[in-house]
């Protein structure tokens, strides 16, 4: 366009242009302005797709090229208008020609070899869903200039890059394999695998619950109980509580009541004996004890 065809950014965002009225009387909806970031190629492709959807939704596909261009610039925002003015286009450019200018501005010249390399080396990630893998492959194939071979090549790369080895072997054995059949089989396999995993987890959780509610005989607790029982056993020699590892203090001592060695008078059970000849017991172990009296049958283990 000539100098008179340039659009002021302020004019594109003026109150009058903010809400143009449809001929039936209702206001148009709008989309978010184009975001200018480092990855402008992807931003532009997505944004212009959304703009075309907007034209279709608002029944604006049949309006004049000038009007569609105005709507495009209005929705892009100030920066888009500035870029448009830099094109210095001739008057009466079609809407498609304006789009081509923006495409050339935002999308660098495609290196077909590099794009195909990225496509053919794509493999499904270990935790990536099949649909995510498929979507990325289809998007990459759009810039590879495959023409009518695109679907076949997408199918082949799916088979090559699939993470599920068993499913890959099944696809290789399938005759007349098409892209749609490949997609259907892979989705079904992923769904069944997911269901099997969920079922396995439920069974495992039920097993753990059953084990946790069963009575548990703790061997350690039993042993501890026995140990405590030994510790609290009363010694028949001295009357105190001792375990087998301790030396009874009554060993070697003579009872003041009956005169018999190796026990104290406070636990003496020989009340009917007046005098008994003292006999020294040489074995001091806890398991051996002197029996030299009547009514002294008590044992201490």
RAUR-V938964 format. One record per helix or strand of 2 or more residues. SS is the DSSP state (helix for helix, strand for strand). FROM is the first residue (numbers start at 1). TO is the last residue. If there is no record, write none. Layout:
SS&FROM&TO, SS&FROM&TO
This chain:
helix&3&5, helix&9&12, helix&15&18, helix&40&57, helix&65&76, helix&78&87, helix&95&106, helix&112&120, helix&130&141, helix&147&161, helix&165&173, helix&179&213, helix&219&231, helix&265&267
